[in-house]
Amino acid sequence: MLKVFLTEDESIVREGLRDNIPWEQYGFTFAGEAADGEMALPLIRKIKPDILITDIKMPFMDGLEISRIVSRELPNTKIIIISGYDDFEYARQAIELHVDQYLLKPVTKVSMIRALEQTKRRIEEEQEQHSFLRKFNQETREYERYSRRIFFENLVDGSIPADELRKQAQELDIDLDAPGYNMVLFTLQPRAAKSEYSESVAMLYDELIQDLLRLPEHLLFRCNLFCYAVIIKGNAVTLQELTRRCVDSIQRRCDMTTVPMDWYVAAGTPVYALDELPGCYARVNHILSLRHLLQGQHVLTQESIDRYPSEGQDQDLIDSGLFDPMMLRSFIQSGLKNEIDGFTRDLFGKLGDAVRLLLFRHYLIVSVRVNAIAALQSMGCDTHQLELPPMSLDKNDEHLRAYFSKVLEQALQIRDDESQKQNSSIIENALKYIDQNYSDESISLNVVAKAINISANYLSAVFSQKMGISFVEYLTQKRMEKAKYLLRNTAKRSGEIAYEVGYKDPRYFSFVFKKTQQCTPRDYRAGNKT
């Protein structure tokens, strides 16, 4: 039932409309009345009617003024003006206020019912459009939308001015405004070679994401397939505490899991301008990269890094276990190419003068080669591609570090090539499934992921990375292309085509078509859009 409020200073007209219209029969509830605009306004604000009927001329506050206020405060309320003046100026002002109906007195029962029914149809059409828009936005608002990923990359590489970033954020409905910012990165690293696709790991990521998104101070982005960034918004007083809570939340969730994996979370230091975020990200990214050197230390901060043994400490590095060959395997399994330089620099800095010892240098050369092969084999990679040139044992630290970097770079390239092959196979299987099932309305990211036996979270990330658009955007494009072909090449009705391309509701199909193709199916068929 739609609520109707009536404002009319002539009691005979007001009572006649109130008592003679069979409101409920036509789907309305008579919600209230008033003799002038001044009395009506507080009641209207409280009732929030769907339709306001108001006389144009009343004492204290006329119909145009109350219409002006209601249009501003309650933009969804439709307005029907009744007037005893056949004056163009009144009508012109009513048009400017987007009044829905303008009726001249005397208003008959028939004319009022007709005006109410027309207004009701408009309300229902708008509600339907709003419902379709919510559904469309829900379908297309995958968390891993490619546009958000690109925005985050632009945000942290510092290549786009702050004003342009704010404009992009507004378009993506991302609230960046805050006095200050900090960043937290977290990553999960499955221990078993093939478990990166496991449902358990994906479920833990999903739980972490849900935990972090509950707080309005958090903005969450994916950095790469296995790493997320949390931008924390706050001020000089709150940022440290908000950062600690974020880290604690991730640690609690990870400590509860029984899944065999390593997890790491790195916290940065606050900054107080948007253009300082790239520097904040670079620092926290460097802190996270030290996970390969600090085996078993899950929470990494600048303070924890500072407590790590510094360069030149006098100790037997091999016997003390400070140099653990497993850190090389860990880096090859989960490190990034842009972390190689920092990893080797930090590693050699911590080893200090010991790298000048001939025996230790020989040990390091053998270790990086052996562990590179072992790490690649554990991931099912072909190690024959790894080229290992002879290495001089001279005492030049930079030569040795360059050798380390070269071996790591080759190993990561082999790993990434193998991953690319696997991802290409995943995408091929996903596209094949979509091609065969896009006409099924129930098809979704979860359905496709289950059909090809990987996690939905991983498929979402790989799909957007490989295809440049999200899964839903691709599915919608597929359906629209098929619909356009059928519209131009068959005589099928729009409703038949809707069902054939995966939409049970023909009206929703028309809505999506117009939203994505900028014209209606009828106009497209008529050739008004190519």
C-alpha positions as CSV (number, residue, x, y, z in Angstrom):
1,M,0.0,0.0,0.0
2,L,1.3,3.5,-0.9
3,K,0.8,6.2,1.7
4,V,-1.0,9.4,0.6
5,F,-1.1,12.7,2.5
6,L,-3.5,15.5,1.6
7,T,-3.0,19.2,2.2
8,E,-6.0,21.4,1.3
9,D,-7.3,24.5,3.1
10,E,-10.9,24.1,1.7
11,S,-12.5,21.6,4.1
12,I,-15.2,20.6,1.7
13,V,-12.7,19.7,-1.0
14,R,-10.4,18.0,1.6
15,E,-13.2,15.9,3.2
16,G,-14.6,15.1,-0.2
17,L,-11.3,13.6,-1.5
18,R,-10.6,11.9,1.8
19,D,-14.1,10.2,2.1
20,N,-15.0,9.6,-1.5
21,I,-11.9,7.9,-2.9
22,P,-11.8,4.1,-2.2
23,W,-8.1,4.3,-1.2
24,E,-7.5,0.7,-0.3
25,Q,-9.3,-0.6,-3.4
26,Y,-6.7,1.1,-5.6
27,G,-3.7,0.2,-3.5
28,F,-3.4,3.3,-1.2
29,T,-3.5,4.1,2.4
30,F,-4.8,7.6,3.4
31,A,-2.1,8.5,5.9
32,G,-3.0,12.0,7.0
33,E,-4.3,15.5,6.2
34,A,-3.8,19.1,7.0
35,A,-5.5,22.5,6.3
36,D,-2.3,24.3,5.3
37,G,1.3,23.8,4.5
38,E,2.7,25.0,7.8
39,M,0.6,22.4,9.7
40,A,1.3,19.7,7.1
41,L,5.1,19.9,7.0
42,P,5.9,18.3,10.4
43,L,3.4,15.5,9.7
44,I,4.8,14.9,6.2
45,R,8.3,14.7,7.7
46,K,7.1,12.1,10.2
47,I,4.9,10.0,7.9
48,K,7.1,10.2,4.7
49,P,4.2,9.6,2.3
50,D,4.7,8.1,-1.1
51,I,2.3,10.7,-2.6
52,L,1.5,14.2,-1.5
53,I,-1.7,15.9,-2.8
54,T,-1.6,19.6,-2.2
55,D,-3.5,22.7,-3.1
56,I,-1.4,25.3,-4.8
57,K,-2.9,28.3,-2.9
58,M,-3.1,28.0,0.9
59,P,-2.5,30.4,3.8
60,F,0.8,30.5,5.7
61,M,2.6,28.2,3.3
62,D,1.4,27.5,-0.2
63,G,1.6,24.3,-2.3
64,L,4.5,25.4,-4.3
65,E,6.6,26.2,-1.2
66,I,5.7,22.9,0.5
67,S,6.4,21.1,-2.8
68,R,9.8,22.8,-2.9
69,I,10.7,21.6,0.6
70,V,9.3,18.1,0.1
71,S,11.2,17.7,-3.2
72,R,14.4,18.5,-1.4
73,E,13.9,16.5,1.8
74,L,11.9,13.6,0.5
75,P,13.0,13.2,-3.2
76,N,11.1,9.9,-3.6
77,T,7.7,11.4,-2.6
78,K,5.5,12.1,-5.7
79,I,3.5,15.3,-5.7
80,I,0.1,16.0,-7.2
81,I,-0.9,19.7,-7.2
82,I,-4.6,20.8,-7.5
83,S,-5.3,24.4,-8.4
84,G,-8.2,26.7,-9.0
85,Y,-6.0,28.9,-11.2
86,D,-5.5,28.2,-14.9
87,D,-2.3,30.2,-14.8
88,F,0.7,29.2,-16.9
89,E,3.1,30.7,-14.4
90,Y,1.9,28.3,-11.7
91,A,2.2,25.4,-14.1
92,R,5.7,26.4,-15.1
93,Q,6.9,26.5,-11.5
94,A,5.3,23.1,-10.9
95,I,7.2,21.7,-13.8
96,E,10.4,23.1,-12.5
97,L,9.7,21.3,-9.2
98,H,9.1,18.0,-11.1
99,V,5.5,17.8,-9.9
100,D,4.0,14.6,-11.2
101,Q,0.4,15.7,-11.8
102,Y,-1.2,19.2,-12.1
103,L,-5.0,19.1,-11.8
104,L,-7.4,22.0,-12.2
105,K,-10.4,22.4,-9.9
106,P,-13.0,21.2,-9.7
107,V,-11.3,17.8,-9.2
108,T,-13.6,14.9,-9.8
109,K,-13.3,11.5,-8.3
110,V,-12.5,10.0,-11.7
111,S,-9.8,12.5,-12.5
112,M,-8.2,12.1,-9.1
113,I,-8.2,8.3,-9.3
114,R,-6.7,8.5,-12.8
115,A,-3.9,10.8,-11.5
116,L,-3.3,8.5,-8.5
117,E,-3.1,5.4,-10.7
118,Q,-0.7,7.1,-13.1
119,T,1.5,8.2,-10.2
120,K,1.3,4.7,-8.7
121,R,2.5,3.2,-12.0
122,R,5.5,5.6,-12.1
123,I,6.4,4.7,-8.5
124,E,6.2,1.0,-9.3
125,E,8.4,1.5,-12.4
126,E,10.9,3.5,-10.4
127,Q,10.9,0.9,-7.6
128,E,11.4,-1.9,-10.2
129,Q,14.3,0.1,-11.8
130,H,15.9,0.6,-8.3
131,S,15.5,-3.1,-7.6
132,F,17.1,-4.0,-10.9
133,L,19.9,-1.5,-10.2
134,R,20.6,-3.1,-6.8
135,K,20.6,-6.5,-8.3
136,F,22.9,-5.4,-11.1
137,N,25.3,-3.7,-8.8
138,Q,25.3,-6.7,-6.5
139,E,26.1,-9.0,-9.4
140,T,28.9,-6.8,-10.7
141,R,30.3,-5.8,-7.3
142,E,32.7,-8.7,-7.0
143,Y,35.4,-7.9,-4.3
144,E,38.1,-8.7,-6.8
145,R,36.9,-6.2,-9.4
146,Y,39.7,-5.4,-11.8
147,S,39.1,-1.7,-11.5
148,R,39.8,-1.7,-7.8
149,R,43.0,-3.6,-8.4
150,I,44.1,-1.0,-10.9
151,F,43.2,1.8,-8.5
152,F,45.3,0.3,-5.7
153,E,48.3,-0.1,-8.1
154,N,47.9,3.6,-9.1
155,L,47.6,4.5,-5.4
156,V,50.8,2.9,-4.3
157,D,53.1,3.5,-7.3
158,G,52.8,7.3,-6.8
159,S,52.3,8.0,-10.5
160,I,49.0,9.7,-10.3
161,P,48.3,13.1,-8.5
162,A,46.3,13.0,-5.3
163,D,43.4,15.0,-6.9
164,E,43.1,12.4,-9.7
165,L,43.2,9.6,-7.2
166,R,40.3,11.1,-5.2
167,K,38.3,11.4,-8.4
168,Q,38.9,7.7,-9.2
169,A,38.1,6.8,-5.6
170,Q,34.8,8.7,-5.9
171,E,33.9,6.9,-9.1
172,L,34.6,3.5,-7.4
173,D,32.7,4.5,-4.2
174,I,35.9,4.3,-2.2
175,D,36.2,6.7,0.8
176,L,39.8,7.9,1.0
177,D,39.3,10.9,3.1
178,A,41.1,10.8,6.5
179,P,43.6,12.8,8.5
180,G,46.2,9.9,8.3
181,Y,46.8,6.5,7.0
182,N,48.8,3.3,7.7
183,M,49.1,0.0,5.9
184,V,49.1,-3.6,6.9
185,L,50.0,-6.4,4.5
186,F,49.2,-10.1,5.1
187,T,49.8,-13.3,3.2
188,L,49.1,-17.0,3.5
189,Q,51.6,-19.5,2.2
190,P,50.5,-23.1,1.9
191,R,53.2,-25.6,2.8
192,A,52.1,-28.4,0.5
193,A,53.2,-27.8,-3.1
194,K,49.7,-28.0,-4.6
195,S,47.6,-26.8,-1.8
196,E,47.4,-23.2,-3.0
197,Y,44.1,-24.0,-4.6
198,S,42.7,-25.7,-1.5
199,E,39.3,-24.7,-0.1
200,S,40.7,-24.5,3.4
201,V,43.2,-21.7,2.4
202,A,40.5,-19.9,0.4
203,M,38.1,-20.2,3.3
204,L,40.6,-18.6,5.7
205,Y,41.2,-15.7,3.2
206,D,37.4,-15.2,3.1
207,E,37.2,-15.2,6.9
208,L,40.0,-12.7,7.1
209,I,38.4,-10.5,4.5
210,Q,35.0,-10.5,6.3
211,D,36.7,-9.7,9.6
212,L,38.6,-6.7,8.2
213,L,35.7,-5.3,6.1
214,R,33.5,-5.0,9.2
215,L,35.4,-1.8,10.2
216,P,34.8,1.4,8.2
217,E,38.4,2.4,8.9
218,H,39.7,-0.4,6.6
219,L,40.1,-0.4,2.9
220,L,41.1,-3.8,1.6
221,F,42.9,-4.5,-1.7
222,R,44.6,-7.5,-3.3
223,C,48.3,-6.9,-4.0
224,N,48.9,-10.2,-5.8
225,L,47.4,-13.7,-5.8
226,F,48.5,-14.5,-2.2
227,C,48.8,-11.1,-0.6
228,Y,46.3,-8.4,0.6
229,A,46.8,-4.8,1.7
230,V,44.7,-3.1,4.4
231,I,44.8,0.7,4.3
232,I,43.8,2.0,7.7
233,K,42.3,5.4,8.1
234,G,42.6,7.4,11.3
235,N,44.3,10.3,13.0
236,A,47.5,10.9,15.0
237,V,45.8,9.7,18.1
238,T,44.0,6.6,16.8
239,L,46.2,5.2,14.0
240,Q,48.6,3.2,16.2
241,E,45.7,1.5,18.1
242,L,43.8,0.8,14.9
243,T,46.9,-0.7,13.4
244,R,47.4,-2.9,16.4
245,R,43.8,-4.1,16.3
246,C,44.1,-4.9,12.7
247,V,47.2,-7.0,13.2
248,D,45.7,-8.7,16.3
249,S,42.5,-9.6,14.3
250,I,44.6,-11.3,11.5
251,Q,46.8,-13.1,14.1
252,R,43.8,-14.4,16.0
253,R,42.1,-15.8,12.9
254,C,45.4,-17.4,11.7
255,D,46.2,-18.9,15.1
256,M,42.9,-20.6,15.1
257,T,43.4,-22.4,11.8
258,T,44.4,-26.1,11.5
259,V,45.4,-25.7,7.9
260,P,49.1,-26.5,7.2
261,M,50.4,-23.1,6.1
262,D,52.7,-20.2,7.0
263,W,51.1,-16.8,7.5
264,Y,52.7,-13.4,7.8
265,V,51.4,-9.9,8.6
266,A,53.5,-6.7,8.3
267,A,52.6,-3.4,9.7
268,G,53.9,0.0,8.5
269,T,54.2,3.4,10.2
270,P,51.6,6.1,9.9
271,V,51.6,8.9,7.3
272,Y,49.4,12.0,7.2
273,A,49.0,12.8,3.5
274,L,47.6,10.8,0.6
275,D,50.7,11.3,-1.5
276,E,52.8,9.7,1.3
277,L,51.0,6.4,0.9
278,P,53.4,5.1,-1.8
279,G,56.3,5.5,0.6
280,C,54.3,3.8,3.4
281,Y,53.5,0.9,1.1
282,A,57.2,0.6,0.0
283,R,58.3,0.4,3.6
284,V,55.7,-2.1,4.8
285,N,56.4,-4.2,1.6
286,H,60.0,-4.3,2.5
287,I,59.2,-5.3,6.0
288,L,57.0,-8.2,4.7
289,S,59.8,-9.3,2.3
290,L,61.9,-10.0,5.4
291,R,59.6,-12.9,6.2
292,H,62.0,-15.0,4.2
293,L,64.9,-14.2,6.6
294,L,62.9,-14.3,9.8
295,Q,61.7,-17.9,9.7
296,G,58.9,-18.5,12.2
297,Q,58.2,-14.8,13.0
298,H,54.7,-14.2,11.8
299,V,54.1,-10.6,12.9
300,L,56.6,-8.2,11.3
301,T,57.0,-4.5,12.3
302,Q,59.8,-2.0,12.1
303,E,60.5,-2.7,15.8
304,S,60.8,-6.4,15.2
305,I,63.2,-5.8,12.3
306,D,65.3,-3.5,14.4
307,R,65.7,-6.3,17.0
308,Y,67.2,-8.6,14.3
309,P,71.0,-9.1,14.6
310,S,72.7,-6.2,12.8
311,E,75.6,-6.2,10.4
312,G,79.0,-7.1,11.6
313,Q,78.0,-9.0,14.7
314,D,80.7,-11.4,15.7
315,Q,79.2,-14.9,15.6
316,D,79.5,-18.2,13.9
317,L,76.7,-17.8,11.4
318,I,76.5,-21.4,10.2
319,D,76.6,-22.9,13.6
320,S,74.2,-20.3,15.1
321,G,71.5,-21.1,12.5
322,L,71.2,-17.5,11.5
323,F,71.7,-18.5,7.9
324,D,68.9,-21.1,7.3
325,P,68.9,-22.6,3.8
326,M,65.1,-23.0,4.1
327,M,64.8,-19.2,3.8
328,L,66.0,-19.6,0.2
329,R,63.3,-22.2,-0.5
330,S,60.7,-20.1,1.1
331,F,61.7,-17.1,-1.0
332,I,61.6,-19.1,-4.3
333,Q,58.2,-20.6,-3.4
334,S,56.5,-17.3,-2.5
335,G,58.8,-14.3,-3.1
336,L,58.3,-11.7,-5.8
337,K,60.8,-10.5,-8.4
338,N,60.7,-7.0,-7.1
339,E,61.7,-8.4,-3.6
340,I,65.0,-10.0,-4.9
341,D,67.2,-7.0,-4.5
342,G,65.9,-6.2,-1.0
343,F,66.1,-9.8,0.0
344,T,69.7,-10.3,-1.0
345,R,70.8,-6.9,0.3
346,D,69.3,-7.7,3.7
347,L,70.6,-11.2,3.7
348,F,74.2,-10.1,3.0
349,G,73.9,-7.2,5.4
350,K,73.0,-9.5,8.2
351,L,75.7,-12.0,7.4
352,G,78.3,-9.3,7.7
353,D,82.0,-10.1,7.5
354,A,81.5,-13.8,7.5
355,V,80.9,-13.7,3.7
356,R,84.6,-12.9,3.3
357,L,85.5,-16.4,4.6
358,L,86.4,-18.7,1.7
359,L,84.7,-21.8,3.2
360,F,81.5,-19.8,4.0
361,R,81.4,-18.3,0.5
362,H,81.6,-21.8,-1.0
363,Y,78.8,-22.9,1.3
364,L,76.6,-20.0,0.2
365,I,77.1,-20.8,-3.5
366,V,76.3,-24.4,-3.1
367,S,73.3,-23.7,-0.9
368,V,71.6,-21.3,-3.3
369,R,72.0,-23.7,-6.2
370,V,70.9,-26.8,-4.2
371,N,67.9,-25.1,-2.6
372,A,66.8,-23.4,-5.8
373,I,66.6,-26.9,-7.4
374,A,64.8,-28.4,-4.4
375,A,62.3,-25.6,-4.2
376,L,61.4,-25.8,-7.9
377,Q,61.1,-29.6,-7.8
378,S,58.7,-29.3,-4.8
379,M,56.5,-27.2,-7.0
380,G,56.6,-29.6,-9.9
381,C,58.8,-27.3,-12.1
382,D,61.3,-28.5,-14.7
383,T,64.7,-27.7,-13.2
384,H,66.6,-28.3,-16.4
385,Q,65.8,-24.7,-17.4
386,L,67.8,-23.4,-14.5
387,E,71.1,-22.2,-15.8
388,L,73.8,-22.2,-13.1
389,P,77.1,-20.7,-14.5
390,P,80.3,-21.1,-12.5
391,M,80.9,-18.6,-9.8
392,S,84.2,-17.1,-8.7
393,L,85.1,-17.4,-5.1
394,D,86.8,-13.9,-5.0
395,K,86.1,-11.8,-2.0
396,N,83.9,-9.2,-3.8
397,D,80.6,-9.2,-1.9
398,E,78.8,-7.6,-4.8
399,H,79.8,-10.4,-7.2
400,L,78.4,-13.0,-4.8
401,R,75.2,-11.0,-4.2
402,A,74.8,-10.6,-7.9
403,Y,75.2,-14.3,-8.4
404,F,72.5,-14.9,-5.7
405,S,70.2,-12.5,-7.4
406,K,70.7,-14.2,-10.8
407,V,69.9,-17.6,-9.5
408,L,66.8,-16.4,-7.6
409,E,65.6,-14.4,-10.7
410,Q,65.9,-17.5,-12.9
411,A,64.2,-19.7,-10.3
412,L,61.3,-17.2,-9.9
413,Q,60.9,-17.0,-13.7
414,I,60.7,-20.8,-14.0
415,R,58.1,-20.8,-11.1
416,D,56.1,-18.1,-12.6
417,D,56.1,-19.7,-16.1
418,E,54.8,-22.9,-14.6
419,S,52.2,-21.0,-12.7
420,Q,51.2,-19.1,-15.8
421,K,50.7,-22.5,-17.6
422,Q,48.5,-23.7,-14.8
423,N,46.6,-20.4,-14.7
424,S,46.1,-20.5,-18.5
425,S,44.7,-24.0,-18.1
426,I,42.4,-22.8,-15.3
427,I,41.1,-19.9,-17.5
428,E,40.7,-22.2,-20.5
429,N,38.6,-24.5,-18.4
430,A,36.6,-21.7,-16.9
431,L,35.9,-20.1,-20.3
432,K,34.9,-23.4,-21.8
433,Y,32.4,-24.0,-18.9
434,I,31.0,-20.4,-19.3
435,D,30.6,-20.9,-23.1
436,Q,28.6,-24.1,-22.5
437,N,26.5,-22.8,-19.5
438,Y,26.1,-19.1,-19.8
439,S,22.4,-19.5,-20.6
440,D,21.9,-21.1,-17.1
441,E,20.6,-18.3,-14.8
442,S,22.2,-20.0,-11.8
443,I,25.8,-19.9,-13.2
444,S,28.1,-18.0,-10.9
445,L,31.8,-17.7,-9.9
446,N,31.3,-20.3,-7.2
447,V,29.6,-22.7,-9.6
448,V,32.3,-22.4,-12.2
449,A,35.1,-22.7,-9.6
450,K,33.5,-25.9,-8.2
451,A,33.1,-27.3,-11.7
452,I,36.8,-26.9,-12.5
453,N,37.9,-27.9,-9.0
454,I,39.6,-24.7,-7.6
455,S,38.6,-22.2,-5.0
456,A,36.3,-19.3,-6.0
457,N,38.7,-16.8,-4.4
458,Y,41.6,-18.0,-6.5
459,L,39.5,-18.1,-9.7
460,S,38.3,-14.6,-9.2
461,A,41.9,-13.3,-8.8
462,V,43.3,-15.3,-11.7
463,F,40.4,-14.4,-14.0
464,S,40.6,-10.7,-13.5
465,Q,44.4,-10.8,-13.8
466,K,44.3,-12.8,-17.0
467,M,41.2,-11.4,-18.7
468,G,41.4,-7.7,-17.6
469,I,37.8,-7.8,-16.4
470,S,35.9,-9.6,-13.6
471,F,34.1,-12.9,-14.0
472,V,30.6,-11.3,-13.9
473,E,31.6,-8.6,-16.3
474,Y,32.8,-11.3,-18.7
475,L,29.6,-13.4,-18.3
476,T,27.5,-10.3,-18.9
477,Q,29.4,-9.4,-22.0
478,K,29.0,-13.0,-23.3
479,R,25.2,-12.9,-22.7
480,M,24.9,-9.4,-24.3
481,E,26.8,-10.5,-27.4
482,K,24.6,-13.5,-27.9
483,A,21.5,-11.3,-27.3
484,K,22.6,-8.8,-29.9
485,Y,23.1,-11.6,-32.4
486,L,19.6,-13.0,-31.7
487,L,18.0,-9.6,-31.9
488,R,19.5,-8.8,-35.3
489,N,19.3,-12.3,-36.9
490,T,16.1,-13.9,-35.5
491,A,12.5,-12.9,-35.1
492,K,12.4,-14.1,-31.5
493,R,10.7,-12.0,-28.9
494,S,12.8,-10.1,-26.3
495,G,11.4,-12.4,-23.6
496,E,12.5,-15.5,-25.5
497,I,15.9,-14.1,-26.1
498,A,16.2,-13.1,-22.4
499,Y,15.5,-16.7,-21.3
500,E,17.9,-18.1,-24.0
501,V,20.9,-16.0,-22.7
502,G,20.3,-16.7,-19.0
503,Y,17.7,-14.2,-17.7
504,K,14.3,-15.5,-16.5
505,D,13.0,-12.0,-16.0
506,P,12.6,-10.3,-19.4
507,R,12.3,-6.9,-17.7
508,Y,15.6,-7.4,-15.9
509,F,17.2,-8.5,-19.2
510,S,16.0,-5.3,-20.8
511,F,17.4,-3.3,-17.9
512,V,20.9,-5.0,-18.1
513,F,20.9,-4.6,-21.9
514,K,20.2,-0.9,-21.7
515,K,22.7,-0.4,-18.9
516,T,25.5,-2.1,-20.8
517,Q,24.6,-1.3,-24.4
518,Q,23.1,2.2,-23.9
519,C,19.9,1.4,-25.8
520,T,16.9,-0.9,-25.4
521,P,16.7,-4.3,-27.1
522,R,13.9,-2.9,-29.3
523,D,16.1,0.1,-30.4
524,Y,19.0,-2.3,-31.1
525,R,16.8,-4.5,-33.2
526,A,15.6,-1.5,-35.1
527,G,19.2,-0.6,-36.0
528,N,19.4,2.5,-33.8
529,K,22.6,1.2,-32.2
530,T,25.4,-0.7,-33.9
